[in-house]
Amino acid sequence: MSQTLLTVQNLKTYFYTYAGIVKALDGIDFEIRKGETVGLVGETGCGKSVTSLAIMRLVPDPPGRIVDGIINFKGEDLLKKSEEEMRKIRGSRIAMVFQDPMTFINPVISIGDQIGEVIELHQDLASESLRLEIEELKLKLNGLDKDSDEARRIKSELDRREKVKGSPPKISRRRAKEVVLKRTIDVLKLVRMPYPEKVVKQYPHELSGGMRQRAMIAMALSCNPDLLIADEATTSLDVTIQAQILNLLNDLKKTLGSSILIITHDLGIVAEMCDRVIVMYAGAIVEEASTRELFKNPLHPYTVGLLNAIPKLDEDVSKLEIIPGAVPNLIYPPSGCRFHPRCKFGMIMCKGERPPMIEVNPGHKVACYVYGLR
C-alpha cells in the first residue's frame, strides 16, 4: 500500500445561519494516498465542496466554522496551522481548481501576471534561476566538440553552478521577472495551452472556457503541489473540452506524481479517472471502495440508487429508476442514518444511531446496518 498523503478524521463543519445550524459535514473520515486519484461523489448539497474548502481552510467564517476533526497532511494537522502558515501551504503543497474559472480568475489582471504571482509567492526564484542557467549551459554543451576550448569553459561554468545549488546567489529584480515569465510559459505549455507566449499577455475575457480552465489548472500546478483538488472542474465545459481536460489531468498526474481529489456528481468522470471512490450523502460518507469494486458491487442503497439512475447502452428501458423522496434539510437532519427516510431497506434501528463504517470486503467500506447484521 502506498504512503498516506492526507487523512481526514471526524471532520465537522457547520454553518451558523438565522434559520439554524446547518450541519454540512457531520463527522467524515477518509484518506488519500500518494499518487492516487480519489473521486468524491454525491448529489448537489451533500457537502462535497465544503469538504474541499475545509481541507484548504477556506470555509467562509462567518457563517461557516470547522467545529471538530483532524486534517492530517503529510504528518501535520492543518487545523492547528495559523493563517500565515496556511498561505504558504495553499498553492504550493495543496492546490485547487474551481468549477467556474471566471469566478476565481481576476478579470482585470493578465493570465501571465496571475500565474506569475503564484510562482513568485511560493517558489525560490534564485534556485529556479540557477536551474535554468544549468539547463541552458547543458544545451550549449551538447552542440560543441567536447575537446574544444568553449566546451571546457562551459564545463567549468557548470561545475561552478552545481557547487552552489544548495545556496544559490541572490538575483536581481529584472532576472526574477525573466524567471517568472519563463516558468509561466513552461507551465502553460505543460497544460497544452495553445500559443502560451501570446496567452500570458491576454486577459480572461479573451480566452474560451476551455482555455480559462487550462489557465486555472496551470495556476494550480505552477508549484508542483502534492495534492490537487478539482472541484467540479469540467462541469461548465462542453463534452469535447471536458474530455481534453480530463485527459490532461490524467497525464499531469503521471508527469508530476501528484495525488488528485476529484469532486463531482458525474459517475462517468469517476469511472474514467479515479482509483477509489468515496460516496457522500447529506454531510456523511456512506460508502468507500475502489472504482472497479464500487461499479461492480455497490452496497449502500444510496449508491445503488445512483448507479441505477444512469442509462445503460445495452438495456432498453422506458423509465429509469429514481431515488424516492428529497434531500434532507441539514438544519434538521434525520436521526440515525440520514438516508433512512428514502431507503427501501430501512429498519427501526436505522432511526436510532448512525451506522458505523464497516469493511465488508477488503478495501470496500459501507455505513449500513444491513451489512452490520451479517
Buried (B, 14 or more C-beta within 10 A) or exposed (E): EEEBBBBBBEBBBBBEEEEEBBBBBBBBBBBBBBBBBBBBBBBEBBBBBBBBBBBBBEBEEEEBBBBBBBBBBBEEEBBEBEEEEBBEBBBBBBBBBBBBBBEBBEEEEBBBBBBBBBBBBBBEBBBBBBBBBBEEBEEBBEEBEEEEEEBEEBBEBBEEBEEEEEEBEEBEEEBBBBBBBBBBBBBBEBBBBEEBEEBBEBBBEEBEBBBBBBBBBBBBBBBBBBBBBBBBBBBBBEEEBBBBBBEBBBEBBEEBEBBBBBBBBBBEBBBBBBBBBBBBBBBBBBBBBBBEBBBEEBBBBBBBBBBEEEEEEEEEEEEEEEBEEEBBEBEEBBEBBBBBBBBEEBBEBBEEEBBEBBEBEEEBBBBBBBBBEE
